[in-house]
Amino acid sequence: MSSAHRPATPFIWYELMTSDHKAAFPFYKQVFGWSISKSPLASHEYMIANAGPYNAAGMMTIPAEAHGMPPCWAMYLGVADVEATCTQVEAAGGSVLRAPDDIPGVGRFAVLADPDGAMFIVMKPISNEPMPVVPENTPGVVGWRELQAGDGDRALAWYIEQFGWTQAGGVDMGPNGTYHMFAAGGTPVGGIMTKVPEAPMAFWSFYFNVVGLDAAVARVRAGGGGVMIEAHEVPGPMWIAYVTDPQGAVFGMVAPKR
């Protein structure tokens, strides 16, 4: 099926894989006001972070078989057939980092990478219920997704072809190329750009909605996190900052005001 006729693959979940999830969640509770509950479906310890009535993300300790993977945030894309998606991605120059497997009571998943090595997870959930619609700009949930790719133009075309996303405008960044915005079945949900030279590899990052950026950055610092890129204004207009948690996982924050 060509990308022109393929339904857009949605983002369905976000997950923090960290050195100690029990030590990590008080920080995020302080920054985002999350409440935390244990997943009733997972066969191992797995925490669900809630932003008010909405499930925001999952949190887990990195398993031993991950061979020293650093703490990071990851995304899940919802697919109809995990094996078929793996075959399709490999044929298009991507790779399968973890073969398809089942999470009892949850769904079937696989860990993949695009041709530049940026990691993502695909899943076919057991439930056929549609994902809850979260109101735009809800505090504490992911409000923007961003890929820093080896080549932004090439990566945009690859994801459009593989997952049926559409280009939704762009911003000329001068010598840094174009910041491509994309939609996954509706309004723009993320951006793709060529990575900065200092970045050792391509990667996805995620921006959580906050009400006011300066106050959120202050909570990050008070909780033992760090600031990689200070608050600045971007088209929208919106305000963003790029930060780290105490274990070293990187994430962004986005707000309508500073």
N, C-alpha and C positions, 0 to 999 in steps of 0.2 A: 504494500500500500504506500503510495507516495505521500509526502508530508502534506500536500495540499488536501488530501482526503482523510488524513489520520486525525482522530480527536486529539486535542492538546493534552499532553501528559501533565497531570497536576502535581503540585507539591503537597504532600500529605502529612509530613511529620518532620520534626527536628530533634536532634539527640546530642547531648553532651556526653562524650566518652572521656573520662578523666582518671587521674591517679587514685582518687578517693572520693566517690560521689557523696558520701555522708559528710565529708569535710567541705565539699563544694557547695551544697545546696543552701547553707545559711547565708553565704555571700549573695547568691542570686535572690534569695528571699528579701534580703536587705535592699538590693538594687531595684528589683522589680515588684516587690510586694507579693511574690508568689506564695501560694500554699502548696504543700507537698504531701502526696499520698503514695502508698505502695501500689504498684500495679497488681490487680487481682488475677491477671492472665499470665504474667511472666513466670517462668520456672526458676529464675534466679532473682537476686535482688535487683530491682529496677524501680526507680522513683518517677512518678508523674508530677510535673510541675503545672499548677493551675493558675491562670490569670483570671481571677474572678470566677465566673461559671465556665470558662473555656479551658480545655487542655492546651497548654502552651508548648511543652517539650518533655522529653524523657531524659533521665540522667542515670548513667551506669558507670561502674568502675571498669577500666580497660581490662579485658580478659588476658590471661597469661599468654595465650597463643597469638596475641597481637604483636609479639616480638618487639617490645619497647616503643610502640607507637606513642607519640606525644599527645597530651590532652588536646582535644579539638571538638568543634561543633560539626555535625554532619546533617545532611538532609536525606529524606526519603521521597522518591517519586512513585506515584501509584501507577502500576501497569496491569494489563489484563493477563499477561503470560510472562513469567520471569525467565523461563528458559529461552523463549523466542526473543526476548529483549537482549539477553546475553549474546545470543547468536548474531543478532542484528548489530549490536554495538561492536563486537569483535570484527565483523566483516567490514565495518566502517573505520577501523583503525584504533578503536578503543580496546580495553582489556578487562578481564574478569579477575578481580583480586580475591574474591571468595565465591566459590561455586554456590549455586542455589541450595538453600536449606530451609527448614521449617522452624518457626517459633510457635510451639504448641499453643493453640487457642488464639493466635494473633494473625499469622499469615506466612507466606513463603517469600524469601528475600534473597538478594545477592548483592555483593559489593563490587562496584564497577569503577572504571576510570575512563575519562575521555582521552583522545589522542595526545593531549599535553600532560596527562597524568593527574588531572584534577579528579578527586574521588567523590563518588555519590553512591547512594543505595537505592535499589528499586525493590518494590514490594507489591505483592498481590494479597491484600487483606482477605481474611476469611469472610468477614462481614461484607455484604453487598449494600449496606446502608450508606447513603451519601454522607460525605463529611459535613459536619455542622458549618454553617456560614458564620464566620466571625466578622462583625462589623469593622469596616475600614478604620484604621488608626486606633484600634483597641490597645490600651497600654499593656505591656508585658508579653505581647506575641510578636512573631517575626513580621515586620512590615516591608522589608526589602531584601532581595537576594542579589549577590554580586559575584561574578566570576572574573578573576584576574587570570587571563589566559596567555598562552605563549604568543598567540596572534588573535586579537579580538575579532577581526573580520572573519577569519577562518573558523573560529570557535562558534560565532553566531550562526554561520551557515550550517555547521555540524549539528548543533542542538535543534535548529529548525527542522533539519532533515530527519533526525532521529526521533524527536518528540513532538513534532507538530506545533511548536511555538511559532509566534509571529513577531516580526520586528515592529517596534512601537515608537519609532523616532530615535533621535540621537543627539549628542552634544559634542561639538568640535572642541577637543582639548589641545589643539595646536600640535606641538611636536609629540605629544603622547597619543595622538590618533583620535579616534571617535569612541565616545562612550555610547554603546548601543543599548537602548532599552528594549525589552521584549515583553510580550504578553503570553500567558498560558491559558487561552480560552476567554479572554476578556480584557480588563484594564491592565496597564503595565504592572508587572510584579517584580522586575529585577533589571539588572544591567550587566553587560559584558564588555570588558575592556582588555587591552594588551597590558600585561602585568608590568609593574615597575622593574627596572633592571636589577634592583637589590633583592627581589623576591627569588628564592632559589628554585621554585617550581610553581606551576599553576595551582590555583586553589579556589574553592567556593568559600564565601563568608556571608554572614547573616546579620541584619540590623533589626534590633528589637525596638518596638515603639515605646517611647517615654513621653510624659507630658511636657517636661521642661528639661533641656539638655544639660545646662550647668548644674542643676540640682542632682541629676542622675550621675554625672561625672564625679561630683563630690561624694556621692554614695559609693561609687566604685573605689575611689581613693581611700575612703574611710574603712572599707571592707578589706583592704589589703591588695586591691587590684592596681593595675597601672594604666597609663594613657599613652598610646602609640601615636595617635594623630589627634590633636586638640580640636575642640569644637570649631566648626566652620560652616558657612552657609553654602547650600547647593541649590540648583534650579528646582523650583517647586512653588514658592521657596520653602526649603526645609533646612534644619540644622542637623549635622551628623558629627559623631566622634567615633574613634576606633580605639578599643580598650582591650585589656587582658584581665582574666580572673586570677586569683592567687596561685592557681595550679599552672597557669600559663596558656590556657585556652583563649583564643582571640575571638572577639565579636564586636559588632558595631551597635550603635544606638542612634535612633532618628526621632526627631521631635519637630513640631510645627513652630516652636519658639525656643529661643536660647534660655 
